[in-house]
């Protein structure tokens, strides 16, 4: 691996520490290299806080600060060139006298979009834009947020070997190792969505549990879809302070909720096909700064997202268990394209074992 690729991988590792805490800002990581050695690191820790570049600049040892011209700043995303919660990072880079900047990819945000790189070049800073594949994958939710004005949607389901998500007996389908990976997935998203039936039957917490919450400052929003507003106020989601809870419903559902209101915020969207409009719900979540949502079921909710073409990433945890009579994970046409042999709509991008369970990650074909 070339030095520049190794440095960018290190910057990306730094960026990952801020996932979930910076939205609607992107999570960004930065390194400063001098004489082929990394001498400072930084990442954007929280929305409104110092950006990664400034964190890294502040960490350069005092004895070396007269040598900034000989240093390279490696940053996962193009430095900003505008005033927001903080001043422009480009100004700080130029003021410090950094001689070279390696950028993972250009920022798709309209307010940046190449302007940061151009300003640095005009100031005499040597610029290299890698357009790094790993960086592009990392920023897919951020790109979706700015180009499509909606969050990226990851659908996660645990299914048996015979493609069921539930049987007559309630219990875990997958083992502890797979469930631990689900916690790691939750840690990187901004919101977790379930349907009303899942909320009522499973009565989940939908939180990121210790030790997986390490370094995370805020918990993902928990959202429940219910067109009719039928929800028991006794659900755990309404009685713990572990994370904020949002009920997404219709006008009729809101009227019902107002008569028996659980302790949660309510978002009203248009009705569609007997449920809430999922597209409208995603747009409304984006307006709240949500860039990445994790849909955790149940079957009706999962298939509605698939029907509407709104799933960008599909993660299946497949157990060797046979359930027999139970709830099918997918409608027939979706089953053939996922757990079946016809996968024209999806391409397999990752495959990994967790104990006896298998995790398959799919992306839409052609993306």
C-alpha positions as CSV (number, residue, x, y, z in Angstrom):
1,X,0.0,0.0,0.0
2,X,1.3,3.4,-1.0
3,X,2.1,5.9,1.9
4,X,-0.7,8.2,0.7
5,X,-3.3,5.4,0.8
6,X,-2.1,4.3,4.2
7,X,-2.4,7.8,5.5
8,X,-5.9,8.2,4.1
9,X,-6.9,4.9,5.7
10,X,-5.7,6.3,9.0
11,X,-7.7,9.5,8.4
12,X,-10.8,7.5,7.6
13,X,-10.4,5.6,10.9
14,X,-10.3,8.9,12.7
15,X,-13.5,10.0,10.8
16,X,-15.3,6.9,11.9
17,X,-15.0,8.0,15.6
18,X,-17.4,10.8,14.9
19,X,-20.1,8.9,13.0
20,X,-23.6,9.5,14.5
21,X,-22.5,12.6,16.4
22,X,-21.9,15.1,13.6
23,X,-25.1,15.0,11.5
24,X,-26.0,17.0,9.5
25,X,-22.3,17.7,9.2
26,X,-20.2,14.9,7.8
27,X,-17.8,12.9,10.0
28,X,-14.3,13.9,8.9
29,X,-10.9,12.7,9.9
30,X,-7.5,14.3,9.4
31,X,-3.8,13.5,9.8
32,X,-0.7,15.7,9.6
33,X,2.4,14.0,8.2
34,X,6.0,15.3,8.6
35,X,9.0,13.5,7.3
36,X,6.9,10.4,6.4
37,X,5.6,10.1,9.9
38,X,2.1,10.9,11.3
39,X,2.6,13.6,14.0
40,X,-1.0,14.7,14.6
41,X,-4.5,13.4,14.3
42,X,-8.0,14.9,14.6
43,X,-11.6,14.2,13.9
44,X,-14.9,16.2,13.9
45,X,-16.3,15.1,17.3
46,X,-19.7,16.7,17.3
47,X,-22.0,19.0,15.3
48,X,-20.9,22.6,16.0
49,X,-17.5,21.5,17.3
50,X,-14.1,22.0,15.8
51,X,-13.5,20.4,12.4
52,X,-11.0,17.6,11.9
53,X,-8.4,19.8,10.2
54,X,-8.4,22.3,13.2
55,X,-8.2,19.4,15.7
56,X,-5.2,18.0,13.8
57,X,-3.5,21.4,13.5
58,X,-3.9,22.0,17.2
59,X,-2.2,18.7,18.0
60,X,1.0,19.5,16.1
61,X,3.8,19.7,18.7
62,X,4.9,23.3,19.5
63,X,8.5,22.5,18.5
64,X,7.5,21.6,14.9
65,X,5.1,24.5,14.2
66,X,7.6,26.5,12.3
67,X,7.9,23.7,9.8
68,X,4.2,23.6,8.6
69,X,5.4,24.3,5.0
70,X,7.1,20.9,5.0
71,X,4.0,19.1,6.3
72,X,1.2,17.3,4.5
73,X,-2.4,17.5,5.8
74,X,-4.4,14.3,4.9
75,X,-8.2,14.8,5.2
76,X,-11.0,12.6,4.2
77,X,-13.3,15.3,2.8
78,X,-12.6,18.7,1.1
79,X,-11.9,21.4,3.6
80,X,-14.8,23.9,4.0
81,X,-14.5,27.4,2.7
82,X,-17.4,29.1,4.4
83,X,-18.5,30.4,7.7
84,X,-21.0,28.1,9.5
85,X,-20.8,27.1,13.2
86,X,-17.0,27.6,12.8
87,X,-14.8,29.7,10.5
88,X,-13.5,28.2,7.2
89,X,-10.9,25.5,7.5
90,X,-9.2,26.7,4.4
91,X,-8.3,30.0,6.1
92,X,-6.7,28.1,9.0
93,X,-4.7,25.8,6.7
94,X,-3.4,28.8,4.7
95,X,-2.6,30.7,7.8
96,X,-0.7,27.8,9.3
97,X,1.3,27.5,6.1
98,X,0.7,23.8,5.3
99,X,2.5,23.0,2.1
100,X,0.5,20.0,0.8
101,X,-3.1,18.7,1.3
102,X,-4.3,15.3,0.3
103,X,-8.1,15.2,0.0
104,X,-10.1,11.9,0.0
105,X,-13.0,13.4,-2.1
106,X,-14.6,16.7,-3.0
107,X,-17.5,17.8,-0.8
108,X,-20.9,17.4,-2.6
109,X,-22.5,20.1,-0.5
110,X,-23.5,23.0,-2.8
111,X,-21.8,25.5,-0.5
112,X,-18.4,23.8,-0.8
113,X,-18.3,21.7,-4.1
114,X,-14.7,22.3,-5.1
115,X,-14.4,25.9,-3.7
116,X,-12.2,24.8,-0.8
117,X,-9.7,23.1,-3.1
118,X,-9.6,26.0,-5.5
119,X,-8.9,28.5,-2.7
120,X,-6.1,26.4,-1.3
121,X,-4.6,26.0,-4.8
122,X,-4.8,29.8,-5.4
123,X,-2.9,30.2,-2.1
124,X,-0.1,28.0,-3.4
125,X,-0.9,24.9,-1.5
126,X,-0.2,21.7,-3.4
127,X,-3.4,19.7,-3.7
128,X,-4.1,16.0,-4.4
129,X,-7.7,14.8,-4.7
130,X,-7.7,11.0,-4.4
131,X,-11.3,10.3,-5.1
132,X,-10.6,7.3,-2.9
133,X,-13.1,4.3,-3.1
134,X,-13.1,3.7,0.6
135,X,-13.8,7.3,1.3
136,X,-16.6,7.4,-1.3
137,X,-18.2,4.4,0.4
138,X,-17.9,6.0,3.8
139,X,-19.6,9.2,2.6
140,X,-22.5,7.5,0.8
141,X,-25.1,8.7,3.3
142,X,-23.7,12.2,3.1
143,X,-23.8,12.2,-0.7
144,X,-27.4,10.8,-0.7
145,X,-28.4,13.5,1.8
146,X,-27.2,16.3,-0.4
147,X,-27.9,15.0,-3.9
148,X,-31.3,13.3,-3.2
149,X,-32.4,15.2,-0.2
150,X,-33.2,12.1,1.8
151,X,-31.3,9.8,4.1
152,X,-29.6,6.7,2.9
153,X,-31.7,3.6,3.9
154,X,-30.1,0.4,5.2
155,X,-32.6,-2.4,5.7
156,X,-31.4,-5.0,8.2
157,X,-33.2,-8.3,8.8
158,X,-32.3,-11.5,10.7
159,X,-33.8,-14.5,8.9
160,X,-33.9,-18.2,9.4
161,X,-32.5,-20.7,6.8
162,X,-36.1,-21.0,5.5
163,X,-36.4,-17.1,5.2
164,X,-38.6,-16.5,8.2
165,X,-38.2,-13.6,10.6
166,X,-40.5,-15.0,13.3
167,X,-42.2,-18.3,14.3
168,X,-44.7,-19.5,16.8
169,X,-42.1,-19.3,19.6
170,X,-40.5,-15.9,20.2
171,X,-36.8,-15.8,20.6
172,X,-33.5,-14.8,19.0
173,X,-33.0,-16.0,15.5
174,X,-29.3,-15.2,15.4
175,X,-26.5,-15.8,17.9
176,X,-24.6,-13.3,20.2
177,X,-21.9,-12.5,17.6
178,X,-24.4,-11.5,15.0
179,X,-26.3,-9.4,17.5
180,X,-23.1,-7.7,18.5
181,X,-22.5,-6.7,14.9
182,X,-26.0,-5.2,14.8
183,X,-25.0,-3.0,17.6
184,X,-22.0,-1.8,15.6
185,X,-24.3,-1.1,12.6
186,X,-26.7,0.9,14.9
187,X,-23.7,2.9,16.1
188,X,-23.1,4.5,12.7
189,X,-26.6,5.5,11.8
190,X,-28.7,8.6,12.8
191,X,-32.1,6.9,13.2
192,X,-33.6,3.4,13.6
193,X,-37.0,2.7,12.1
194,X,-39.5,0.0,13.0
195,X,-43.2,-0.6,12.2
196,X,-46.0,-0.6,14.8
197,X,-46.2,-4.4,14.9
198,X,-42.5,-4.8,15.7
199,X,-42.8,-2.1,18.4
200,X,-45.8,-3.8,20.0
201,X,-44.7,-7.4,19.7
202,X,-41.0,-7.2,20.4
203,X,-41.2,-4.1,22.7
204,X,-37.5,-3.3,21.8
205,X,-35.3,-0.6,23.3
206,X,-33.6,0.2,19.9
207,X,-30.5,1.6,21.5
208,X,-26.8,1.2,21.0
209,X,-25.7,-0.7,24.1
210,X,-22.4,-0.6,26.0
211,X,-19.7,-1.2,25.1
212,X,-20.6,-0.4,21.5
213,X,-21.5,3.2,22.4
214,X,-17.9,4.0,23.1
215,X,-17.1,7.7,22.2
216,X,-20.6,8.3,20.9
217,X,-22.2,11.4,22.3
218,X,-25.7,11.0,21.2
219,X,-28.0,8.0,20.5
220,X,-29.8,7.3,17.2
221,X,-33.3,8.6,17.0
222,X,-35.9,5.8,17.4
223,X,-38.8,6.1,14.9
224,X,-42.0,4.1,14.8
225,X,-44.3,4.0,11.7
226,X,-48.0,3.9,12.5
227,X,-50.6,5.2,10.0
228,X,-53.5,4.8,12.5
229,X,-51.7,6.1,15.6
230,X,-52.4,2.8,17.5
231,X,-49.6,2.5,20.0
232,X,-49.5,1.4,23.6
233,X,-48.1,4.1,25.8
234,X,-46.5,1.4,27.9
235,X,-43.8,0.5,25.3
236,X,-40.2,0.7,26.6
237,X,-39.4,3.3,23.9
238,X,-41.6,5.8,25.8
239,X,-40.2,5.1,29.3
240,X,-36.5,5.2,29.0
241,X,-34.3,8.3,28.5
242,X,-31.7,6.3,26.4
243,X,-32.6,8.0,23.1
244,X,-35.2,10.3,21.6
245,X,-38.4,8.7,20.2
246,X,-40.4,9.9,17.2
247,X,-43.8,8.6,16.0
248,X,-44.3,9.0,12.3
249,X,-48.0,9.0,11.5
250,X,-50.8,10.5,9.4
251,X,-53.3,13.2,10.2
252,X,-55.9,10.6,11.4
253,X,-53.2,8.9,13.4
254,X,-52.2,12.1,15.1
255,X,-55.7,12.7,16.2
256,X,-55.8,9.3,17.9
257,X,-52.4,9.9,19.5
258,X,-53.6,13.3,20.9
259,X,-56.2,11.4,22.9
260,X,-53.7,8.9,24.4
261,X,-50.3,10.5,23.8
262,X,-47.2,8.6,24.6
263,X,-44.1,10.5,25.7
264,X,-42.7,11.1,22.2
265,X,-42.5,13.6,19.4
266,X,-44.9,13.2,16.5
267,X,-44.2,13.7,12.8
268,X,-47.2,13.9,10.5
269,X,-46.8,12.8,6.8
270,X,-49.3,12.0,4.1
271,X,-51.0,8.5,4.0
272,X,-50.1,6.1,1.2
273,X,-51.5,2.6,0.4
274,X,-52.8,2.1,3.9
275,X,-49.7,3.3,5.6
276,X,-47.6,6.4,5.9
277,X,-45.8,7.8,2.8
278,X,-42.3,6.4,3.3
279,X,-40.8,8.8,0.8
280,X,-42.4,11.8,2.6
281,X,-41.2,10.4,5.9
282,X,-37.6,10.2,4.6
283,X,-37.7,13.7,3.3
284,X,-39.0,15.0,6.6
285,X,-36.3,13.1,8.5
286,X,-33.7,14.7,6.2
287,X,-35.0,18.1,7.1
288,X,-34.2,17.2,10.7
289,X,-30.6,16.5,9.8
290,X,-31.0,12.7,9.5
291,X,-28.5,11.3,6.9
292,X,-28.6,7.5,7.5
293,X,-31.5,5.4,8.7
294,X,-31.6,1.7,9.7
295,X,-34.8,0.0,9.1
296,X,-35.2,-3.0,11.4
297,X,-38.6,-4.4,10.4
298,X,-40.9,-6.1,10.7
299,X,-41.8,-7.8,7.5
300,X,-44.5,-5.4,6.4
301,X,-42.3,-2.4,6.9
302,X,-39.3,-4.0,5.2
303,X,-41.4,-5.0,2.1
304,X,-42.9,-1.6,1.8
305,X,-39.5,0.0,1.7
306,X,-38.5,-2.5,-0.9
307,X,-41.7,-2.0,-2.9
308,X,-41.1,1.7,-3.0
309,X,-37.5,1.3,-4.2
310,X,-36.2,3.1,-1.1
311,X,-33.6,0.5,0.2
312,X,-30.1,1.5,-0.7
313,X,-28.3,-1.2,1.3
314,X,-29.7,-4.6,2.4
315,X,-28.0,-6.5,5.3
316,X,-29.2,-10.0,5.9
317,X,-28.2,-12.1,8.9
318,X,-29.0,-15.7,8.0
319,X,-29.2,-18.3,10.7
320,X,-29.0,-22.0,10.1
321,X,-32.2,-22.5,12.1
322,X,-35.4,-23.8,10.4
323,X,-38.5,-22.1,11.7
324,X,-41.2,-23.8,9.5
325,X,-44.5,-22.1,10.0
326,X,-43.9,-18.4,10.6
327,X,-43.7,-15.0,9.1
328,X,-42.0,-14.8,5.7
329,X,-39.2,-12.2,5.6
330,X,-40.0,-11.2,2.0
331,X,-42.8,-11.1,-0.5
332,X,-42.2,-13.6,-3.3
333,X,-40.7,-11.1,-5.8
334,X,-38.3,-9.7,-3.2
335,X,-37.4,-13.2,-1.9
336,X,-36.2,-14.3,-5.4
337,X,-34.0,-11.2,-5.6
338,X,-32.4,-11.6,-2.2
339,X,-32.3,-15.0,-0.5
340,X,-33.3,-16.7,-3.8
341,X,-31.2,-17.2,-6.9
342,X,-32.4,-14.2,-9.0
343,X,-30.3,-11.3,-7.7
344,X,-30.6,-9.0,-10.7
345,X,-31.8,-6.1,-8.5
346,X,-29.0,-6.5,-6.0
347,X,-25.3,-7.2,-6.0
348,X,-23.5,-8.9,-3.1
349,X,-20.8,-6.6,-1.7
350,X,-19.8,-8.3,1.5
351,X,-20.0,-11.7,3.1
352,X,-18.9,-12.6,6.7
353,X,-19.6,-15.2,9.3
354,X,-20.5,-14.5,12.9
355,X,-20.5,-17.7,14.8
356,X,-23.0,-20.0,13.0
357,X,-24.7,-17.0,11.3
358,X,-23.9,-15.6,7.9
359,X,-24.0,-11.8,7.1
360,X,-24.7,-10.9,3.5
361,X,-24.6,-7.2,2.4
362,X,-26.3,-6.2,-0.8
363,X,-26.3,-2.9,-2.8
364,X,-28.6,-2.0,-5.6
365,X,-27.3,-3.3,-8.9
366,X,-25.7,-0.6,-11.0
367,X,-24.8,1.6,-8.1
